[in-house]
């Protein structure tokens, strides 16, 4: 066992053995005290008044209780029942002490919750052995509960941190554009609390509008950090020596910066496009990413270029393509989590079915993207989709 595996045990509370004897006879209390006097790791506590036993037991926090059966005022078996319903004492091992070896009495003691039965006064060696045995089991239970509570608190803290990180990622996504020659909308649901997808759009200058969506190959904290880092480079246009109006240069610059061996062997795919509002020409490139879908009239066109994903190897030449956009067309930039949906019969819904869905929804209210998510989510039959669902819609008037 290595040091990391031992560490949790070091953090657990070290509980000493604490014996609590309840007996109305002072002589019995003194005899047991002397039996245990030479055991340095055992602390002994004695209660002669059975009416005070429950209160004193709470204060002592014993690891084992020795309970006499025959006492004035309160019967020993009644006390056993009280121990077993008390929230602090219900799991403490109970050794019943009786003056006789009676099968009926012994059976009743076990029925109401005793863990062991001894005829008093037992041999010193046997008593100490039983005290150690029962105390060890109870201390193990205390430490197990302590470890569970610590784990629960750690998980709650981690969940809070992940929620905060997820909120930060969402805060980086652009607000929908409601007015002007370009209208945008988007819908995003990560498959885990932190996903690997992210996207954005912004004006590079007065004439050029950029839109992009990237998908890191995994989910969780590290992929989310990578996606946010790449997103920030695109939003702030801080890639060195890069013309952000040129998709092929942007892809090449991203590839040089985010090589897999420097980023936890993670890679990402991306679709990046730049629209010139003066010429109505869209230049685009995708690196291992699904095509964007352009809908105009009753037609749908896939906008795709065949390039390697980002981070695979340095020095890759990336190609882009371009298209003149007609009036009133819609562009959908998306991740494969929008259409690689496993249906109940095990088949994949697929890109062609997504294209059919978008054509059928053309011209409907702006809940279209949310409607697509509800449709594929219901079709999957799962609480959460297997992959992030990310889609951006841009209308060019």
N, C-alpha and C positions, 0 to 999 in steps of 0.2 A: 504493500500500500504506500503510495507516494505522499508527499507533504500536503498537496492540495486535497487529497482524500481525507487526511487526518484532521484538517483544519476545522471542519464543522464540529467534531467531537471536542476539540479544545475549547470551543465557545460555549458549550453546554454547562449548566450549573452543576457543581459537584455536591451532591446531597449526601449528608452523613446519615447513619442509621439512628433512628429515634424510636425508642420503645415506650409505649404508653400502656401502663397496667391499671386496670380498674378492678378493685377488689376491696370489700369492706373490712378485711382483716389486715391490720397493720403488720402483723408478723409475716404474712405472705409478701407484702410489699418489701419488707426489709430483706427477706430471704432472696427474692429475685434481684434486688439491688446488689447484694453481695455476690450473686452468681455472675453478674455482668460487670462488676467493679474493675476487673483486670482487663476488660476489652476497651482499649483506648478509643476505638472508632465508634463505640455505641454509647449513646446518651439515653439515660433512663428517667422517666417521669411517672409519678404515682398519684392516683386519685382514689381516695378512700370513700368519698361521698358519691354514690351513683347519680344523684340528682345534678351534680356539677360536671359529670363526665363529658357531655356533648360540648359545653362551653370550653372546658379545659382542652379537649381534644383539638378544637379549632385553633387555640392559641399555641399548642405544642407542635402541630403539623407532623404527626408521627408517620413513620414508614411502616409500622406494624402496631396493631392494638392487641393486647392480651386482655381478654374479657372474662371475668368470673361469671358463672351462671346464677348462683344462689346468693342473693343480696337482699337486704331490707329495702322497703319503699319502691325500688324499681327492679324488676326482674331482668336478668342478664340478656335473655333472648329478646326482650323488648328493646333494650339498648342496641342490640345488633340490628334490629329493624330500623331504628332511628339513624344509625350510622349509614345504612344502605340507601336512605332517601335524602341524606344531607349532601348538598352540592359539593362541599369541600372534602367530605369524608367517605363518599360512596365507593371510591375505588381503593381505599386503604385496606390492606390485608388484615383479616381478623382471625386470631387464634383463640378459640373458646377454651377456657379452663374449667374443668368439672371435677368434683370429688369422686365421681364414679364412672366406670366404663359401662355406659348404658346405651344399647343400640338405638332405642327409641329417642332418647335425648340427643344422641349424636346425629341421628337422621333429621330431627327437627332443627338442630343448629345449622346444618348444611342447607336445609330448605329455606331458612330465613336469611341466609347470606354469609355464613361463616366460611372461611377458607381452610381452616384446620381445627383439630380437636386434640386436646391433651388432658390427661388426668393429672391434677396438681398434687404435689409439685413434681414436675418431671426431672429427669437427670439433667445436670448442668450442660453437659456436652450436647445432648439432644436439643435442649431448649435453644442454646446459642445457634446450633445448626439451622433450626427451623426459623429463628429470627432472621438470620442472614439470608436464607433462601427466599423468604417472602419479601424481605426488604429489598433485595436485589431486583426482584421482579417489579416491585412498585417504583423503585428509582428509575428503572429502564422505561417504565410507562411515563413517568414525569419528564424524562429527557426526550422521549419520543414526542410527547405533546409540545414540549418547548421547541423542539426542532421544527415541528409542523407549524407552530405559531410564527416562528421566525421566517419560515419559507413563505407562509401566507402573506406576512407583512412585506417581504421582499417582492413577491409577485404583485401585490397591490401597488407598491411603489413603482415597479417596472411598468405596470399597466398605465399608471398615471403619467409616467414619462413618455411612453409610447403615444398616449392620447395627445399629449402636448406636442410631440414631434409630428403627429399626423395633422394636427391643427396648423402647425407651421407650414407643412407641405401644401396644405390647402390654401393658406394665405398667399403663397407664391403664384397660384394660378390666376390668370387674368380675369377681370370682370367681363361679362358679356357686353358687346357693343350693340346698342339698341338703335342708333340713328346714324345716318350717313350713307355713303356709297358702298360701304362694307358693313354687313351685319354679322355678328358672331353669336354662337351659343355652344354649350358643351355639357356633357354629363360624365361624371367620374365616380366609380365605386371600386375601391381597392378590394382584392380578394382577402387580404390580411389587413391588420390594423395599419401597417405601413406597406405600401405597394412599391413596385419597381417602375410604374408608368409615371410620366409627367409630360406636360405640354405647355405651349404658350403661343402668343402672337403679339406683334407690336409693329409700329411704323419705324422703319429704319431711317427714312427721311420723308420729305413731303410726297414723294412719288412711289416709294417702295414699301410694301407691307409684307412682313415675314410671318409664316405660320409653321409650326413644327410640333411633332409628337415623338417621344422616345420611350423605349421599353427595355429596361434592364432585365437580364436573364434570370433573376430570382426575386424573392420578396423578403422583406424584413428590414432591419436597421441599416445594414451595410449597403444593400442595393439602393435603399432610399437615399442614403448619403451620396452615392454616386449619381443618381438621377438628379438630385438637387444641385450638385456641383456642376453637372453639364448644363442644366437649365439656367443656372446663374450666368454661365459663360455666354449663353445665347441671349439672355435678356439684357445683359449689360454690354454685350458685344466686346468682350475682353480677350478673345482668342488672338494671339499675336499675329501680326502681318496677314490679316484675313479680311477680305472684302465680303461682308455679310450679305451683299446682294448677289453673290455667286454661290449657289448651292454646292457645287463640286469643291470649292475652296473651303467652305464651312465643314463639309464632311471630312475632308482631308485633315484639316486642323484638329477636329475632334478626335480623329483616329490617332494622330501623333500624340496628343495629350493623354488620352485614356487607354493606353496599352494595357492589356489584361494583366500582365505580370506585375504591374505597378498598382493594380486595383483589385486585389484579392481574387484574381482570375475571373473577374466579372467582365462581361461585354454587354453592349446594348445595340439595339436597332433603332433607326430613326428615319422619319420622313420629314424633309425640309423643303419648303417652297417659298418663292418670293414673287409677289404680284406687282407689276408696274401699272399703276392706275392710269397713266397717260396713254400707254399702248394697249392696255388690257391683255398683256401677255404674262403668263405664269411660267416661271422657270422652276424646276423642281428636281430633286434627287432623293432616292431612298437607299439606305444602307441596310440590306437584309430585312427590311420592314415591309409589311403588307402594303398594297397599293392604296392610294387615296382614291375616292370615288367621286367623279364629276357627273352631276345630273343636270341636263338641260333638255327642254321640250319633254319628250318621253323616252329619251335615250340616257344611257349610263355608260361612262367610260372609265376604265382603270388607268390611273396615272402611276406608272411604275418604272423604275430603272433598276437594272440588275447590277448590284454592287455588293461587296463584302460588308459584313456588319462592322461596327466600330470596336476597335481594340484587338482585332485578330492578329495583325502583323503590321509593322511600320512600312511606310513608303508606298501605300496603295494609291493607285490612280482612280479617282471616283468620277463617274460620268453623270451628267444631268440631261434633262430633256426640257422641252417647252411646248406650250400650247396657247393659242389665242382663245380667250374666254368669251362666249356669247353673253348677251345681256340676260340678266335675271337667272343666272345659273347658281347651283349649290355645290359646294365642295365638302366632302366628308373625309376627315383625316382621323384614323382610328387605329387601335391595337387589335391583335388577333383574338384578344379576349372577348371581342364583340361578336365573333361568329364561330370560333372553334368551341362550340357548345355540345357536350355529349348529351344526347337525348336518352329517354328511358329505354329504348331498344338497343342502346350502345352505339348508334350511328352518330356521326358528326353533322351538325346543322350546316355549316360551311358558308363560304363567301358568296356563292351564287344565290343561296336562300336569303342572305342579308341584302344583296342587291335587289332581289324581288320585293323584300319588305320595304326598303326605302322608296322604291318606285310606287308601291301601293299606298304609301303614306304621303306622297308628294302633294303639297298644297294644303295639308291638314294643319291644325293649330300648332303652336310652338312647343307643345308637350311631346313632340315626335321622338326626341332622344330618350326622354324618360320612359315613354311608351315602349321603345325598343328594349330598354333594360328590363322593364317589367315582363315583357314577352319572353326574352331569353332566360331570365331568372326562373320564371314559372316553368318553362320548358325543361330546364336542368333538373328540377325537382330537388334542389339542394338548398341548404340554408344560405350558403355563400357560393359564388361562382369559383371555378378552379383557378381563374386568372383574373387580373385586373380588367375592369371594363372602362375604357377610355375612348371617347369620341368627341371630335370638334366639328362643328358645322359652320361654314362661312358662306354667306350669300353675297354674290357680286352683282350689284344692280347696274 
